[in-house]
Amino acid sequence: VMHSSGSERHAHYIDKMNKMEIYGCFALTELSHGSNTKAMRTTATYDPKTQEFVIHTPDYEATKWWVGNMGHTATHCVLFAQLYTANGVCHGLHSFVVPLRDPASLAALPGVTVGDIGEKLGQNGLDNGFAAFNHYRIPRENLLNKTGDVTPDGRYVSPFKDPSKRFGAQLGALSGGRVGLAGVGTTNLQMANAIAVRYSAVRRQFGATNSSDSEIPVIEYQMQQWRLFPPLAAGIVLHHFSKTLFQHFARLRMSMMVGDKSEETSELGREIHALSSAAKPLGSWTARDAIQECREACGGHGYLAVNRIGALRDDNDPNCTYEGDNNVLLQQTSNYLLGVYDEIRAGRSVSSPAHTIDFLSNMKTIESTRFSPQCVKDCRRGDVVVKAYEWLICFLLKESHGRMVKEQRKGKNNFEARNDSQVYYCRSLAIAYIEYVAISWFHDLAFVQDDTPAEFRPVLQLCSLLYGYWSMHKHLAVFYQGGYFADRSAGKLVSDVIIQLCSEMKKEAVSVADVFAPPDHVLRSPIGHSSGQAYRELYQAVMTAPGALSRPHWWEVFTSNKPQRGARSEWREELQKREDAREAGDAARPSKL
């Protein structure tokens, strides 16, 4: 954030961070506001007499909340607050470098109340914290001043004449976080895939006869393949997608760093914002659903904490919320697409630097196309899914625009019309768009690019097709609703090709899972161990766990003073007395077994 929003006068902070002399955090969210960033209520009022900003938390609802690293670690934060000049004019949300703790002792500085918000559902290695400020003063120079500054005498200056554009530039750093989180969700997905697929390859259940010798690995069962292999393919496709998205983002950052203010750079910024706003939902939701499927596919052993699927599920869960609630973010993407549609309706050709919307210039032609494959073999063409998604986006774009117009004709303002056009319209549009981008980018890698090694093409094409048809199957109702599917055979064909692709994936599944699985000391899952010795690893993990062979500390109460009917309260009182004594150190420690 300092690189993107600050200037040379903040370089010494970056130098200190690189030397680990100070530790930072990003303080935007407040107790009563998250997604609506414009409504943040922490204030920074400039005092020209001392050339300082006075940071203040007006009430407890404006306390900064959920800030990563703030709970115990951070010595400084980049704080977002409403900037007021001495004449009482509010210039909107700006970012400031604000010291929180003494770097030598980590003690809170006077005027700062800072602490930890407590245990979470997951990611408890990260100390999320809160902070409130009581007329706390910082130097004028601590304002990150790329988008706006205050002169020593108190005048506000900004290179942006339009406050909305300044605000957009101020929050532009959030795109980087969303780009990164798309990759984080994919990493969680890949680890769950590795555990479930490896375990399914060694877990034997049932067979053609009742003999134990005839038991077959559960990975041989069609149902297990259908549950695990599409998410396995998703892990490969979304890995490529997140890397490609990051490359486009890096290109944007490099252009901005060299001062490129061309229209192409501006358009790339808008495209990256739309992509990243939907990429995070795609990555986190795909991982969320797939990790749960992996947990259930591993049976009872998948429920054991030591096998780590539960930890992956809990640690992935906040990806759906932080850096922006997924459903709220999708509105940013649909707004971008609706803006593109306005250009098309005005008769202008459209294109974008990352080429994700170029096909919309042929929207009228695409709308008239229909699903053409007649058999499973026809569906093996790489472009079938890509063409289907192009039709889907065109249809949903037109439907979403029509829905908004219909709501406006009811007398609703623009805000109300957009709000009432999300479900089944704008939300579906944004999801289809980001799935299309992921599918088309991977299609190019697997089917088109000349530099893709020939020996890798078969498995890459298999992953491309399986993820594509699996994603496409979720939109069957819309394909029928819009007439892209002419009869029931089209939907059946999509289902049939998914089943066939899953069957073909069986011989590749363990190798594909191994490609992205981290080393065993990182994965830390006995049933997902790379040796394939799931039962040996699980048995050793359980037998060597602390307390596994010890009797409970309450054994004496349980064995000598058993509860009687009608005497439940007395037994509980006795148990509480012994527990209190044990915690106070007065009771003897339980003997080892």
C-alpha positions in Angstrom: 0.0 0.0 0.0 2.9 2.4 0.8 4.4 1.7 -2.7 1.1 2.3 -4.5 -0.3 5.2 -2.3 2.8 6.9 -0.8 5.8 8.8 -2.0 9.5 9.3 -1.4 8.8 10.7 2.1 7.6 7.3 3.2 10.6 5.3 1.9 12.1 5.2 5.4 9.2 3.2 6.7 9.6 0.6 3.9 13.3 0.4 4.7 12.6 -0.3 8.3 10.0 -2.9 7.4 12.6 -4.6 5.2 15.0 -4.7 8.1 12.2 -6.0 10.4 12.6 -3.0 12.7 8.9 -2.3 12.4 5.9 -4.5 11.5 2.8 -3.3 9.6 -0.9 -4.0 9.1 -3.7 -2.8 7.0 -6.5 -1.1 8.9 -9.7 -0.4 6.9 -12.6 -2.4 8.3 -14.4 -1.2 11.4 -16.7 -2.9 13.8 -19.9 -1.6 12.1 -18.6 -1.2 8.5 -16.8 -3.5 6.1 -17.8 -3.6 2.4 -19.1 -0.1 2.4 -15.7 1.5 2.6 -17.0 5.1 2.0 -18.9 4.9 5.3 -15.8 4.4 7.5 -16.1 6.7 10.5 -12.5 7.0 11.9 -11.4 10.7 11.4 -8.1 12.4 10.7 -8.4 16.1 11.3 -5.6 18.4 10.2 -4.2 20.9 12.7 -2.3 23.6 10.8 -0.9 25.0 14.1 1.2 21.9 14.8 1.1 20.5 11.2 -0.3 17.2 12.6 -3.3 15.0 11.9 -5.5 14.2 14.9 -6.7 10.6 14.6 -9.9 9.9 16.5 -12.4 7.0 17.0 -15.8 8.8 17.6 -17.4 5.7 19.3 -16.9 2.0 19.7 -18.7 1.2 16.4 -15.8 3.0 14.6 -13.2 0.8 16.2 -10.9 -0.7 13.6 -11.6 -4.4 13.5 -10.4 -7.7 12.0 -7.0 -6.2 11.2 -4.4 -9.0 10.5 -1.2 -8.7 12.5 -2.7 -6.0 14.7 -3.6 -8.3 17.7 -0.1 -8.7 19.1 2.5 -8.0 16.4 2.1 -4.8 14.4 4.0 -1.7 15.5 2.4 0.5 12.7 -0.6 0.4 10.5 -1.8 1.9 7.3 -5.0 3.4 8.6 -7.9 4.5 6.4 -9.8 7.5 7.9 -12.0 10.4 6.7 -9.7 13.4 6.1 -10.9 16.7 7.5 -9.2 20.0 7.0 -9.3 22.8 9.6 -12.3 24.5 7.9 -14.4 21.4 8.6 -14.6 20.1 5.1 -14.4 16.3 4.7 -12.3 15.2 1.7 -13.2 11.5 2.0 -11.3 8.4 2.8 -7.5 8.6 2.9 -4.7 6.4 4.2 -2.1 7.3 6.9 0.9 5.6 8.5 0.0 5.4 12.2 2.3 4.1 14.9 0.6 1.7 17.3 3.2 0.2 19.6 6.7 0.8 20.8 8.9 -1.4 18.5 11.3 -2.1 21.4 8.6 -3.3 23.9 5.4 -3.8 21.8 3.6 -1.7 24.4 0.7 0.4 23.1 1.5 4.0 22.6 -0.4 6.7 24.6 -3.8 7.5 22.9 -4.0 4.0 21.3 -6.1 1.1 22.5 -5.0 -2.0 20.6 -5.6 -5.7 21.2 -6.7 -9.1 19.8 -10.3 -9.8 18.8 -10.1 -13.4 20.0 -10.2 -17.0 18.6 -11.7 -17.5 15.2 -13.1 -20.5 13.3 -9.7 -20.9 11.6 -6.4 -19.2 10.8 -5.7 -18.7 14.5 -2.0 -18.4 13.8 -2.9 -14.9 12.5 -3.5 -12.3 15.3 -6.5 -10.3 14.0 -6.9 -7.3 16.2 -8.7 -4.0 16.9 -7.6 -0.5 17.5 -9.2 2.8 18.7 -7.7 6.2 18.9 -8.3 9.1 21.4 -7.3 12.3 19.7 -4.0 10.7 18.7 -1.6 12.9 16.8 0.7 12.0 13.9 2.9 14.2 11.6 1.4 15.7 8.5 3.9 13.7 6.4 2.3 10.4 7.5 -0.5 11.0 5.0 0.0 8.7 2.0 -0.2 11.4 -0.6 -0.2 10.0 -4.1 -3.9 10.6 -4.6 -4.3 13.7 -2.2 -2.2 15.8 0.1 -2.5 18.6 2.6 -0.1 21.5 2.5 1.5 22.8 5.7 -0.9 25.7 5.9 -3.9 23.3 5.6 -4.9 23.4 1.9 -6.1 20.1 0.3 -4.6 19.3 -3.1 -5.2 16.4 -5.4 -4.3 15.4 -8.9 -7.8 14.0 -9.3 -10.6 16.5 -10.1 -13.2 13.8 -9.8 -13.5 12.5 -6.1 -14.9 9.2 -7.3 -11.8 8.5 -9.4 -9.6 9.6 -6.5 -11.4 7.2 -4.3 -11.1 4.4 -6.8 -7.3 5.0 -7.1 -7.0 5.1 -3.3 -8.5 1.6 -2.9 -6.7 0.3 -6.0 -4.3 -1.6 -3.8 -7.1 -4.0 -2.8 -7.0 -5.6 -6.3 -3.6 -7.1 -5.5 -5.1 -8.7 -2.4 -7.9 -10.2 -4.3 -5.6 -11.5 -7.0 -3.5 -13.2 -4.3 -6.5 -14.7 -2.6 -7.6 -16.4 -5.9 -4.3 -18.3 -5.6 -4.8 -19.0 -1.9 -8.1 -20.7 -2.4 -6.6 -22.8 -5.2 -3.7 -23.9 -2.9 -6.2 -25.0 -0.3 -8.1 -26.9 -3.0 -5.0 -28.6 -4.2 -4.0 -29.8 -0.7 -7.5 -31.3 -0.1 -7.4 -32.9 -3.5 -4.0 -34.5 -2.7 -5.3 -36.0 0.6 -8.6 -37.3 -0.7 -7.2 -38.7 -4.0 -4.2 -40.4 -2.3 -6.4 -41.9 0.4 -9.0 -43.1 -2.2 -6.3 -45.0 -4.0 -5.4 -47.1 -1.0 -8.7 -47.4 0.8 -10.4 -50.7 -0.2 -14.0 -51.4 0.4 -16.3 -54.1 -1.1 -15.9 -56.0 -4.3 -17.6 -58.4 -6.7 -17.7 -61.1 -4.0 -17.9 -61.1 -0.2 -14.3 -62.1 0.1 -11.9 -59.6 1.6 -9.5 -60.5 -1.2 -11.8 -59.0 -3.8 -12.1 -55.6 -2.2 -11.2 -52.8 -4.6 -9.8 -49.3 -4.0 -12.7 -46.8 -3.6 -11.1 -44.7 -6.4 -12.4 -47.4 -8.8 -16.0 -46.5 -8.0 -17.8 -44.1 -10.4 -19.4 -42.2 -7.6 -16.0 -41.5 -6.0 -14.6 -40.4 -9.3 -17.5 -38.1 -9.9 -17.1 -36.5 -6.5 -13.3 -36.0 -6.6 -12.0 -35.7 -10.1 -13.8 -32.5 -11.3 -12.3 -30.6 -8.3 -9.0 -32.2 -9.1 -9.2 -30.8 -12.6 -10.3 -27.5 -11.1 -7.1 -27.3 -9.1 -5.1 -27.4 -12.3 -7.2 -25.0 -14.3 -7.5 -22.4 -11.5 -3.8 -22.7 -10.8 -3.1 -21.6 -14.3 -5.8 -19.0 -14.1 -4.4 -17.4 -10.9 -0.9 -17.3 -12.3 -2.1 -15.7 -15.6 -4.2 -13.2 -13.7 -1.2 -12.3 -11.6 0.9 -11.7 -14.7 -1.7 -9.2 -16.0 -1.7 -7.5 -12.6 2.1 -7.3 -12.6 1.9 -5.8 -16.0 -0.5 -3.2 -14.7 1.7 -2.4 -11.7 4.8 -2.0 -13.8 3.0 0.5 -16.1 1.8 2.5 -13.1 5.3 2.5 -11.6 6.8 4.1 -14.7 4.1 6.7 -14.8 2.1 5.2 -17.8 -1.2 7.1 -17.9 -2.3 5.8 -21.3 -5.9 4.8 -22.0 -4.7 1.2 -22.4 -3.3 1.2 -18.8 -6.5 2.7 -17.5 -8.6 0.1 -19.3 -6.3 -2.7 -18.0 -6.9 -1.4 -14.5 -10.7 -1.6 -14.9 -10.4 -5.1 -16.4 -8.1 -6.3 -13.6 -10.6 -4.9 -11.0 -13.5 -6.8 -12.7 -11.4 -10.0 -12.9 -10.0 -9.9 -9.4 -13.5 -9.1 -7.9 -14.8 -12.3 -9.4 -11.6 -14.4 -9.1 -11.7 -14.4 -5.4 -15.2 -15.8 -5.3 -14.4 -18.4 -7.9 -11.3 -19.6 -6.0 -12.7 -19.5 -2.5 -16.1 -21.0 -3.3 -14.6 -23.8 -5.5 -12.2 -24.6 -2.7 -15.0 -24.4 0.0 -17.3 -26.9 -1.8 -14.5 -29.2 -2.9 -12.9 -29.4 0.5 -16.2 -30.4 2.0 -16.6 -33.1 -0.7 -13.1 -34.3 0.0 -13.9 -34.5 3.7 -17.0 -36.6 3.1 -15.3 -38.8 0.5 -12.7 -39.8 3.1 -15.3 -41.1 5.4 -14.8 -41.1 9.1 -11.0 -40.7 8.8 -11.7 -37.4 7.0 -13.3 -36.1 10.1 -10.2 -36.7 12.3 -8.5 -33.4 12.9 -5.1 -35.0 12.5 -5.8 -35.6 8.8 -6.1 -31.8 8.3 -9.1 -31.6 5.9 -11.1 -29.9 8.7 -8.3 -27.4 9.2 -8.1 -26.7 5.5 -11.9 -26.1 5.4 -11.7 -23.7 8.4 -8.7 -21.9 7.1 -10.2 -21.5 3.6 -13.5 -20.2 5.0 -12.5 -16.6 5.6 -11.3 -16.3 1.9 -15.0 -16.0 1.1 -15.3 -12.8 3.2 -12.1 -10.8 3.7 -10.9 -8.4 1.0 -14.6 -8.1 0.3 -17.7 -10.3 0.6 -17.9 -12.6 -2.4 -21.5 -11.7 -3.4 -20.8 -8.0 -3.0 -17.6 -8.3 -5.1 -19.4 -10.0 -7.9 -21.5 -6.8 -8.4 -18.2 -5.0 -9.3 -17.7 -7.5 -12.1 -21.3 -7.3 -13.4 -21.2 -3.5 -13.3 -18.1 -3.6 -15.5 -19.8 -6.0 -18.0 -23.0 -3.9 -18.0 -20.8 -0.9 -18.9 -19.4 -2.8 -21.8 -22.9 -3.7 -22.9 -23.7 0.0 -23.0 -20.8 0.5 -25.5 -22.2 -2.4 -27.6 -25.7 -0.9 -27.6 -24.2 2.4 -28.7 -22.8 0.6 -31.8 -19.2 0.6 -30.7 -16.8 -2.3 -31.0 -15.3 -3.5 -27.6 -12.0 -5.0 -26.7 -9.8 -5.1 -23.6 -6.0 -5.4 -22.9 -6.4 -9.0 -21.5 -8.9 -9.8 -24.3 -11.5 -11.2 -21.9 -14.4 -9.3 -23.5 -13.3 -9.2 -27.1 -15.8 -11.8 -28.2 -18.7 -9.5 -27.2 -18.1 -7.5 -30.3 -19.7 -10.5 -32.1 -22.6 -10.6 -29.6 -25.4 -10.7 -32.2 -23.8 -13.6 -34.1 -23.1 -15.5 -30.9 -26.7 -15.1 -29.7 -28.0 -17.1 -32.7 -25.7 -20.1 -32.2 -26.8 -23.4 -30.7 -25.2 -26.4 -29.0 -24.1 -28.6 -32.0 -22.4 -31.8 -30.7 -24.4 -35.0 -31.4 -22.3 -37.5 -29.5 -19.6 -37.7 -26.8 -16.9 -37.7 -29.5 -18.1 -34.3 -30.7 -17.8 -33.0 -27.2 -14.0 -33.7 -27.2 -13.4 -30.7 -29.4 -11.7 -28.1 -27.2 -13.7 -25.1 -28.3 -17.2 -26.6 -27.5 -17.2 -25.4 -23.9 -15.7 -22.0 -24.8 -18.4 -21.3 -27.4 -21.1 -22.4 -25.0 -19.8 -19.9 -22.4 -19.6 -17.1 -24.9 -23.3 -17.7 -25.6 -24.1 -17.9 -21.9 -22.5 -14.6 -21.1 -24.2 -12.9 -24.0 -27.6 -14.2 -22.9 -27.1 -13.3 -19.2 -25.8 -9.9 -20.1 -28.8 -9.1 -22.2 -31.1 -10.6 -19.5 -29.4 -8.6 -16.7 -29.7 -5.3 -18.6 -33.4 -6.1 -19.4 -34.1 -6.9 -15.8 -32.6 -3.6 -14.6 -34.6 -1.6 -17.2 -37.7 -3.4 -16.0 -37.0 -2.5 -12.4 -36.3 1.2 -13.3 -39.7 1.4 -15.1 -41.3 0.4 -11.8 -40.1 3.7 -10.5 -37.0 2.4 -8.7 -33.8 4.5 -8.7 -30.5 3.1 -10.0 -29.4 1.7 -6.7 -32.7 -0.1 -6.1 -32.8 -1.4 -9.6 -29.3 -2.9 -9.4 -30.0 -4.4 -6.0 -33.1 -6.1 -7.3 -31.4 -7.5 -10.4 -28.7 -9.5 -8.7 -30.2 -12.9 -8.0 -30.4 -15.1 -11.2 -29.2 -12.2 -13.3 -26.2 -10.0 -12.5 -24.7 -12.5 -10.0 -25.0 -15.4 -12.5 -23.5 -13.1 -15.2 -20.4 -12.4 -13.1 -19.9 -16.1 -12.2 -20.2 -17.2 -15.8 -17.8 -14.5 -17.0 -15.0 -15.5 -14.5 -15.5 -19.2 -15.3 -15.3 -18.4 -19.0 -12.0 -16.6 -18.5 -10.5 -19.5 -16.5 -11.7 -22.0 -19.1 -10.6 -20.1 -22.2 -7.1 -19.3 -20.8 -6.6 -23.0 -19.9 -8.1 -24.1 -23.3 -5.4 -22.0 -25.0 -2.7 -23.7 -22.9 -4.0 -27.2 -23.6 -5.2 -27.0 -27.2 -3.8 -23.9 -28.9 -0.3 -22.8 -27.7 2.6 -24.3 -29.7 5.0 -24.2 -26.7 3.0 -26.6 -24.6 5.0 -29.8 -24.4 3.4 -32.6 -26.4 3.8 -35.2 -23.7 1.7 -33.0 -21.3 -1.1 -32.2 -23.8 -3.3 -35.3 -23.2 -3.6 -34.8 -19.4 -4.0 -31.0 -19.8 -6.7 -31.4 -22.4 -8.4 -34.0 -20.1 -8.4 -31.4 -17.2 -9.6 -28.7 -19.5 -12.6 -30.7 -20.7 -13.5 -32.1 -17.4 -13.4 -28.7 -15.6 -15.2 -27.1 -18.5 -18.1 -29.5 -18.7 -18.4 -29.7 -14.9 -18.7 -25.9 -14.7 -21.1 -25.9 -17.7 -23.4 -28.5 -16.1 -24.2 -26.0 -13.3 -25.8 -23.7 -15.9 -28.0 -26.3 -17.6 -31.2 -24.5 -16.6 -30.1 -21.3 -18.3 -29.0 -23.1 -21.5 -32.5 -24.6 -21.8 -34.2 -21.3 -20.7 -32.3 -19.4 -23.4 -32.8 -22.0 -26.1 -29.1 -22.9 -26.5 -30.0 -26.5 -25.8 -32.7 -27.6 -28.2 -33.8 -30.9 -26.5 -33.2 -33.2 -23.5 -30.4 -35.0 -25.4 -28.0 -32.0 -25.0 -28.2 -32.0 -21.2 -27.8 -35.8 -21.2 -24.8 -35.5 -23.5 -23.0 -33.1 -21.1 -23.6 -35.6 -18.2 -22.4 -38.5 -20.2 -19.2 -36.7 -21.2 -18.4 -35.8 -17.6 -18.8 -39.5 -16.5 -16.5 -40.6 -19.4 -13.9 -38.0 -18.6 -13.9 -39.0 -14.9 -13.3 -42.6 -15.9 -10.3 -41.5 -18.1 -9.0 -39.4 -15.3 -8.7 -42.4 -13.0 -5.3 -43.6 -14.2 -3.9 -40.0 -14.0 -5.5 -38.9 -10.8 -2.8 -39.7 -8.3 -0.1 -38.2 -10.5 -2.1 -35.0 -11.0 -2.7 -34.7 -7.3 1.0 -35.3 -6.6 2.1 -32.5 -9.0 0.8 -29.8 -6.7 0.9 -31.6 -3.3 3.4 -30.0 -0.9 5.9 -32.1 0.9 4.6 -34.4 3.6 6.0 -32.1 6.4 3.8 -29.3 5.0 0.7 -31.3 4.1 0.8 -33.0 7.5 -2.0 -35.5 6.7 -1.5 -39.2 7.7 -4.1 -40.4 5.2 -2.6 -38.2 2.5 1.0 -39.3 3.1 2.9 -39.6 -0.2 4.1 -43.1 0.8 0.6 -44.5 0.3 0.8 -46.1 3.8 -2.3 -44.3 5.1 -3.1 -46.7 7.9 0.4 -47.0 9.2 0.8 -43.2 9.3 -2.6 -42.7 10.9 -1.9 -45.4 13.5 1.4 -43.8 14.4 0.0 -40.3 14.6 -2.8 -41.4 17.0 -0.6 -43.5 19.2 2.1 -40.8 19.6 -0.4 -37.9 20.2 0.0 -36.3 23.6 -2.5 -37.9 26.1 -3.6 -40.7 23.8 -2.7 -43.4 26.4 -3.4 -41.4 29.5 -6.4 -41.6 31.8 -8.4 -38.4 32.2 -7.6 -36.1 35.2 -11.2 -36.6 36.4 -10.9 -40.4 36.7 -11.2 -40.5 40.5 -14.5 -38.6 40.5 -15.8 -40.8 37.7 -14.9 -44.1 39.4 -15.5 -43.4 43.1 -18.4 -41.0 43.2 -20.8 -42.0 40.4 -23.9 -39.9 39.8 -27.2 -41.2 41.1 -30.7 -40.4 39.8 -32.0 -37.4 41.5 -28.6 -36.4 42.8 -27.2 -34.9 39.6 -26.6 -31.4 41.1 -24.6 -32.8 44.0 -22.3 -34.7 41.7 -21.8 -31.7 39.5 -20.9 -29.6 42.6 -18.3 -32.2 43.7 -16.9 -32.3 40.2 -16.6 -28.5 40.1 -14.9 -28.4 43.5 -12.3 -30.9 42.3 -11.8 -29.0 39.1 -11.3 -25.7 40.9 -8.8 -27.3 43.2 -6.9 -28.8 40.3 -6.7 -25.5 38.5 -5.5 -23.8 41.7 -2.7 -26.4 42.0 -3.9 -27.8 45.3 -4.9 -31.2 44.0 -2.3 -33.8 43.3 -1.5 -34.2 39.6 -3.0 -37.4 38.1 -0.6 -40.2 38.0 0.7 -41.6 34.7 -0.9 -44.8 33.4 
